[in-house]
Amino acid sequence: MMKKDNTLAKGTAIGIALGSLVGILTGNIALWLSLGIAIGVGTGTTLMKKKNKSKDEEL
């Protein structure tokens, strides 16, 4: 059984956590939660593409 690659989910979860934290501290949770999600998805997608590219180079 292959292990599922959940890099995007990890990036999104970290973005939500950090966005929520900054939003609570600044009092503007809507802005920072949205930014955290966007940054998390972007980071997760980038890491996923890099991981897939390195796997393709190994073959």
Secondary structure, 3 states (H helix, E strand, C coil): CCCCCCHHHHHHHHHHHHHHHHHHHHCCHHHHHHHHHHHHHHHHHHHHHHHHHHHHHHC
